[in-house]
Amino acid sequence: MSALLTRLHEADAAVHGSITPALPAIARAAEALAARLSAGGRVLYVGAGTSGRLAALDAAELPPTFGTDPSRVKALMAGGPKALLVAVEGAEDDEAAAAADLSSEALSPGDAVVGIAASGRTPYVLAAVREARRLGAFTVGLATTPETPLLAETDIGILADVGPEVLTGSTRLKAGTATKMILNLLSTAVMDELGLLVEVPGENRWEMAAMRPTNAKLRLRAARIVKELVAVPGPRAGELLESAGWELPVALAMGRFDESAEAARARLARAHGNVREAIFGKGTP
């Protein structure tokens, strides 16, 4: 094994600990973002380079995992969609583009912007959060460098101080890993606040209560979730899902309350899409 691989691996091991002090800020941000989504607002991630690509990845994975509307959590990338695949030189310095991108989204005070920049100084990201604040939107900053403008100029700053990179300046390494981990934590906590996760009692794990079973593998997973959460036999779980049009929340409500798909949808609507509350109240199965 090369000395470089060993050193890179050792450096990665420090990332986990750098995030621990940020957990309270992540929790506050999750509550704030969930509140805006619950009230009909949106969450817009804003980033450039590695940060923007990681944000786009997180946003893209939320609809299939949690059944959310793709328009509710979106990622704005410096340089536009093209920059997701190839570097667009100078895009991260284009402050005017940030304001234009937010304008195209018709940002409102009920929305939130999450600015993501390892250095905390990327002009595109800073311009976006400043414009968001001018428009009255809530702002969150995520950085891996302390004492940066992004952390100071947002309503909630999330810092993972990963220290210098082994490959100097390459923020796709420790900084990128920390950013991915924080986005995992943040978005999953937001979905929990929205009632789209259900804790399995006594097992220290949670199930996705609104995932979209769009292929054979996920249909098997959905059937297992129904079987486990509402205590029905495996064949019955499949029947419920088919009757529900493969809408997992609907199938869960049908199994829990022995009701029709129509009644189940009405129950979920009364809970404003909070699957956990609609089916299990304030508790768990």
N, C-alpha and C positions, 0 to 999 in steps of 0.2 A: 504493500500500500504506500502511495506517495506521501511525502510530508505535507503537501498541499491538501490532499484529501483529509488527512488526519486533523490538520488545523481547522479546515472549514467545518468539519463535523464537530469538533470541540466548541467552536464558536456558536454553532447552531444550538448547542445544548444550553447556552445561556439565555436564549430567547424566551423560554417559558417563564423563567424567573423575572424577566424584565416586565412581563405583563401583569404579574400579581398585584403590584401597587396601583394598577390602573382599573382594577375590577370595580371599585366604588363608582368611578366616573363612567364606566361602561354601563353599569346598572342604572345610573341616573339618565344617561342618554337613551337607554332602551325604553325607560318609562316615558320620557318626553316624546320620542319618536312614535311609540305606540299610541299615545294620547292623540297625536295629530292624525295618524292613520284612522283611529277610531272615529274621529270627528269628520272624516271625509277628505283629509289632506293627503299629501304625497310626501315621499322621501326621495330626494335626489342626491345621489353620490356624485362628487365632482373630483376628478383626478387627472393626472398626466403620467405618461410612461407606465412603469410597473404599477404604480398606485392606481391609475385609472383602469388598467386591465384587470387587476384584482377586484376592483369595485364592480366592473361589468360582470365578472364571473359570479360574484355574490348575488347581484341583482338577478341574473339570469337563472340562478338555481332556486330562487324563492318560489316562483309559481308552481313548478312540479312538486316541490317538497312540501309546501304548505298550502297549496291551492289558492294563492293570492292572485289578484289581477295584475298582469305585467305592467300596467300603467301606473300602479301605485308606488312601486319602488323602481327607480330607473337610474342608470349611470350616464353621466355626461363626461365624455373623454376629450381632452385637449387634442385638437386635430381631427375630431369627428370619428365616425365608425372606421374609416380607413386606418387610423392610428392603432386600432386594436390588433392589427396584423403586421403592420410595418411602421417604423419610426417616421414621424412627420417632423422634420427639423424646424425648430423655432416655435412649435405649437405651444409649448409650456410657458413661453414668454408672452403670449398674445392675450393681454388683459381685455382688450376690446371684444375678443371672441367669447370670453367668459360671460360678459354681460349680454351679448347677443344670444348665446346659448340659453341662458336663463329666460331671456325675453321670449324666445321661441317656445318655451315651456309654460309661458304665462304664469310665472311663479306668484303665489299669493301669500298673505300673512298666515294662512292655515297650513302652509307647507313647511318642510324642513330641508335644509341642505347640509350634507355631511362632506366637508372638505378633507381630502386625504392627500398628504404629501409627507414623504419621509423627512425632508429637510424642514418642513413647516414654512418654507419661504417661496414656493413655486408661484410665480406671478399669476398664472391662470387660476390657480386654486384660491389664492388670496383675493383676487378680484371677484371671484364668484361669491365667496362668503361675505365680502363687503357689500356687494350688490344685494345679496339675500337679506342682510341686516337692514339695508336701506329700505327694502320692500316690506320689512316687518316679519320675515320668515325666521324660524328658529334655526340656529346654526350649531353644528358640532364640528370640532377639528380633531383629526387623528394624525399624529406625528411620531417619529421615532428619534427626534432630536429635541433636547430640552430648551426652554427659554426661546421659543420661536414666535413670530407674529401670529401664526395660525392658532396656536394655543391661547394666546392672549386676546385675540379678536373674535373668538367664538363664544357662544353661551356656555358650552361645555367643552373642555379640552381633554383629550385622551392621549396620554403619553406612555410610550414604551421606550425607555432609554436603552437601546441595544448597544450603544457604544460604537467605536470605529469598526468598519468592515475589514475583514482580512484582505480582500481585494479592494483597495482604497477607492471609495466613492461609488462602488457598485451596490446601489440600494435594492437590487433584486435579491440580495442574499439575506442577511439577518433582518434588515428592515422589511424586505418583502415578506419573509416568513412571519414576522411579528404582525404586519398589516393583515395578512390572510387570517391569522389566528384571531385577531381582534374583530375583524369583520364576521368571522364565524360566530364568535361569542355575542356580538352586538345584535346581529340579525336574528339569531336563534332566540335570544332573550326577548326581542321585540315580538316575535311570533308567540312566545309563551305568554307575554302580556296580553296579546290579542285572543288568547284562549284556543290556540291551534295545536297545543301539545297537551298530552294527558300523562300524568305520572302513574307508573305502575306501582301500586302499594308494596312496600317492603323490598323492592328490588333495586332501588336507586337508579332507575332509568325511566325514560319517557318514550311515548309513542307519538308518531305524527298522526293527528286526528283529521287532517284535511288533505293529505297528499293525493295526487292525481294518478290513478293506476292506468297509465297509458300504454303499457306493454304487458306481455305475459308474466314477466318477473314481478312487476309491480302489482298485478292483479293477485298473484299469490300472496304478496305481502299484505295487500289490503284485506284479503280474506283472513289472514292470520290476525291482523289488528282487530277486526270485527269479532272474531272468535274469542280473543283474549279480553277485550275491553267490555264486551256485553255478555260474555259467558254463554255463547251459543255453540252448538256443534259445528264442525267444519263445513258439512254440506249446507247447513242452514245459513252460514256466513256467506257462502257463494250465492245462494238464492236471494238473500237480502241485497247484496250488491247488484245483482242483475235487475232486481225490481227497482232499485234506486238509480238505475242508469249509470252504475259505477261511480256514483258520487258518494265517497266514503262517509262524510258527515251525515248524509241522509240515511245511509244504511245503518250507521251506529244508532241514530235516533229511532229508527224503525225497530231494531232489535231490542233496544233498551225499554221502549214503551209499548211494543207490540202494536204499532200503528202504521197507517198507510204512508206511502211516500209523500203524498200531498200534505198530510198532517205533520210529517217530519220536517218538510221544508218550511212550513208555517212556524213550527217551533224554533227552527234555526233563525228564521227572519226576526222573530220576536227578541231573540238574543243578539241581534245585529251581527250574526256570523261567529259569535263566540261559541265554538263547538263545545268546549269543556263546560261552560256554564249552562248551555242549553241541555246537555245530556246528563251531566253529573252535578249540577249546582255548583256550590263553592268547594266541593270536595273532590274525591277521586273515586274510581270504581270500587 
